[in-house]
Amino acid sequence: MKLIGKTTIHPVFFYTGKISGYLTWVAMLLMSMNIDIVDRNSLEYNTIFSIAILLVGLVFVVWSMINLGKSTRLGLPTEKTIFKTHGLYAISRNPMYVGFNLLTISSMIYSLNILIVLMGIYSIIIYHFIILGEERFMKNRFRGEYSEYKKKIQRYL
């Protein structure tokens, strides 16, 4: 199994979007350990709210990775794959991205720092374009089966 596949959008946007999101998560982790890499402008209720969102996001990411199993990869698969519609994929076409976006939103709320917020917004926008590319791929690879799935299941939630 190849863990890294083909990007659905220009590689510069693909990787900078993903890295921007990951950096917001790292920033939140460091700030939670009192390592202030940026100014944190958050209040107590923001912290509680952001941790709740973080936990929901983690559930989405982990559960969707379990559902995908060996089909999980960064980018599009180059080899034959099986179309999976069970677990979280029965309620969302992109539960892993929902989870990633929730983790990013959690970081944005936790810090309320303009740099983290801008990086988070950039990441969420790029993920949307990645998803659009993946949908084109799925439509071409799985044809009618994917079209029927798409009619029943929302892109996000």
C-alpha positions as CSV (number, residue, x, y, z in Angstrom):
1,M,0.0,0.0,0.0
2,K,1.3,3.4,-1.0
3,L,0.7,5.9,1.9
4,I,1.1,8.9,-0.3
5,G,-1.0,9.2,-3.4
6,K,-1.6,11.8,-6.1
7,T,-2.7,15.3,-5.0
8,T,-6.2,16.5,-6.1
9,I,-5.1,20.1,-6.5
10,H,-1.7,21.8,-7.2
11,P,0.8,20.2,-4.8
12,V,1.8,23.6,-3.4
13,F,-1.7,24.3,-2.3
14,F,-2.3,20.7,-1.2
15,Y,0.7,20.6,1.1
16,T,0.6,24.2,2.4
17,G,-3.1,23.8,3.2
18,K,-2.5,20.6,5.1
19,I,0.6,22.0,6.9
20,S,-1.2,25.1,7.9
21,G,-3.9,23.0,9.5
22,Y,-1.3,20.8,11.3
23,L,0.5,23.9,12.5
24,T,-2.7,25.2,14.2
25,W,-3.0,21.9,16.0
26,V,0.7,22.0,17.1
27,A,0.2,25.6,18.3
28,M,-2.8,24.5,20.4
29,L,-0.9,21.6,21.9
30,L,2.1,23.9,22.8
31,M,-0.2,26.6,24.2
32,S,-2.0,24.0,26.3
33,M,1.4,23.1,27.8
34,N,2.0,26.9,28.5
35,I,4.5,27.2,25.7
36,D,3.2,30.4,24.1
37,I,4.5,30.5,20.6
38,V,1.9,33.2,19.8
39,D,-0.2,35.5,21.9
40,R,-3.3,33.7,23.2
41,N,-6.4,35.9,23.5
42,S,-8.7,33.2,24.8
43,L,-11.1,33.2,27.7
44,E,-11.9,30.3,30.0
45,Y,-15.2,29.4,28.2
46,N,-13.3,29.4,24.9
47,T,-10.9,26.9,26.3
48,I,-13.7,24.5,27.4
49,F,-15.6,25.0,24.1
50,S,-12.4,24.4,22.0
51,I,-11.6,21.2,23.9
52,A,-15.1,19.9,23.4
53,I,-14.7,20.5,19.6
54,L,-11.3,19.0,19.7
55,L,-12.6,15.8,21.2
56,V,-15.4,15.5,18.7
57,G,-12.9,16.1,15.9
58,L,-10.6,13.4,17.2
59,V,-13.5,10.9,17.3
60,F,-14.3,11.8,13.6
61,V,-10.6,11.4,12.5
62,V,-9.9,8.2,14.4
63,W,-13.3,6.5,13.6
64,S,-13.0,7.4,9.9
65,M,-9.4,6.1,9.7
66,I,-10.6,2.8,11.3
67,N,-13.5,2.7,8.7
68,L,-11.1,3.3,5.8
69,G,-8.5,0.9,7.1
70,K,-5.7,0.2,4.6
71,S,-7.4,2.6,2.1
72,T,-6.2,5.6,4.3
73,R,-3.6,7.7,2.5
74,L,-2.4,11.2,1.8
75,G,-3.8,12.0,-1.6
76,L,-5.5,9.8,-4.2
77,P,-4.7,6.1,-4.4
78,T,-2.9,5.0,-7.5
79,E,-3.8,1.4,-7.0
80,K,-7.3,-0.3,-7.0
81,T,-9.3,0.4,-3.9
82,I,-12.7,-0.6,-2.5
83,F,-15.5,1.9,-2.3
84,K,-16.3,2.2,1.5
85,T,-19.7,3.5,2.7
86,H,-19.9,2.1,6.2
87,G,-19.4,3.6,9.7
88,L,-19.1,7.4,9.6
89,Y,-19.1,7.2,5.8
90,A,-22.8,6.4,6.1
91,I,-23.5,9.9,7.5
92,S,-20.8,11.9,5.8
93,R,-18.9,11.6,2.5
94,N,-15.9,13.2,4.2
95,P,-15.8,12.4,7.9
96,M,-12.0,12.6,8.2
97,Y,-12.1,16.1,6.7
98,V,-14.9,17.0,9.1
99,G,-12.6,15.9,11.9
100,F,-9.6,17.8,10.6
101,N,-11.7,20.9,10.2
102,L,-13.0,20.5,13.8
103,L,-9.5,20.2,15.1
104,T,-8.5,23.3,13.2
105,I,-11.6,25.3,14.4
106,S,-10.8,24.1,17.9
107,S,-7.3,25.5,17.6
108,M,-8.6,28.8,16.2
109,I,-11.1,29.2,19.1
110,Y,-8.5,28.1,21.7
111,S,-6.0,30.8,20.7
112,L,-8.1,33.5,19.2
113,N,-4.8,34.6,17.6
114,I,-5.1,36.2,14.2
115,L,-2.2,34.2,12.7
116,I,-3.7,30.9,13.9
117,V,-7.2,32.0,12.7
118,L,-5.8,32.9,9.2
119,M,-3.8,29.7,8.9
120,G,-6.9,27.8,10.0
121,I,-9.2,29.5,7.4
122,Y,-6.6,28.9,4.7
123,S,-6.4,25.2,5.6
124,I,-10.2,24.8,5.7
125,I,-10.6,26.4,2.3
126,I,-7.8,24.2,0.8
127,Y,-9.4,21.1,2.3
128,H,-12.7,22.0,0.5
129,F,-10.9,22.2,-2.8
130,I,-9.1,18.9,-2.1
131,I,-12.5,17.3,-1.4
132,L,-13.9,18.6,-4.7
133,G,-11.0,17.0,-6.5
134,E,-11.5,13.7,-4.6
135,E,-15.2,13.8,-5.6
136,R,-14.2,14.0,-9.2
137,F,-11.9,11.1,-8.7
138,M,-14.6,9.0,-6.9
139,K,-17.1,9.8,-9.7
140,N,-14.6,8.6,-12.3
141,R,-13.5,5.5,-10.4
142,F,-16.8,4.3,-9.0
143,R,-19.3,5.8,-11.5
144,G,-22.9,5.0,-10.7
145,E,-22.2,3.6,-7.3
146,Y,-20.7,6.9,-6.2
147,S,-23.4,8.9,-7.9
148,E,-26.0,7.0,-5.9
149,Y,-24.0,7.4,-2.7
150,K,-23.6,11.2,-3.3
151,K,-27.4,11.6,-3.7
152,K,-28.0,10.0,-0.2
153,I,-25.0,11.3,1.8
154,Q,-24.0,14.9,2.4
155,R,-20.5,16.2,1.7
156,Y,-19.9,17.2,5.3
157,L,-22.8,16.5,7.6
